[in-house]
Amino acid sequence: MSATVAMILALAVGTYAFRLVGPALHGRVELPARVQELLSAGAIVLLTALLATGALTEGGGFAGWARPTGVLVGAVLAWRRAPFVVVVLGAAGTAAVLRAAGVA
């Protein structure tokens, strides 16, 4: 067995065990309120970082203005509680129109 296969198997077992721990310990372990607040804040920061890198970068550089503008339009539509299909089509349509107009 190669080292790559062994590493993949080890990561698969670790991932499965990590996912199993949540339901197994639910109700048995009580986290302090401060830790719960920090975990919530950490999740928000992580999602924001993923959104920013996905919206602003492509291939290690700036993605151009069409994509961030589309993401901004989608965010505004989601904030205004538009249906999901409208959010996706609005964001994609905005980016497509800007790209067709020559805005990279």
C-alpha positions, 0 to 999 in steps of 0.5 A, spaced: 500 500 500 502 506 497 503 512 502 498 516 498 493 510 499 494 510 507 493 517 508 487 517 504 484 511 508 487 515 515 483 521 513 477 517 511 477 514 518 478 520 522 473 524 518 468 519 519 470 518 527 469 526 527 462 526 524 460 520 529 463 524 535 458 529 535 451 525 535 455 520 540 456 526 545 450 530 544 447 532 551 453 529 554 458 535 554 456 542 555 460 547 552 460 554 556 456 560 553 462 563 551 465 557 547 458 557 544 459 564 542 466 564 539 464 557 535 458 561 532 463 567 531 468 563 528 463 560 523 461 566 520 468 569 519 470 562 516 464 563 511 465 570 510 473 569 508 470 563 503 465 568 500 471 573 499 476 569 496 471 566 491 468 572 489 474 576 489 480 572 486 481 567 480 487 563 479 491 567 484 489 574 482 483 579 482 477 576 478 475 582 475 469 587 477 463 582 474 464 577 479 464 581 485 458 585 482 454 579 481 455 577 488 453 583 491 447 583 487 445 576 490 447 578 497 442 584 496 437 580 493 438 575 499 438 580 504 431 583 501 429 575 502 428 574 495 426 567 493 433 563 492 432 562 484 431 570 484 438 571 488 441 566 483 439 568 477 440 576 479 447 574 481 449 570 474 445 575 470 448 581 473 455 578 472 453 575 465 451 582 462 457 586 465 462 581 462 458 582 455 458 589 456 466 588 456 467 589 464 472 584 466 
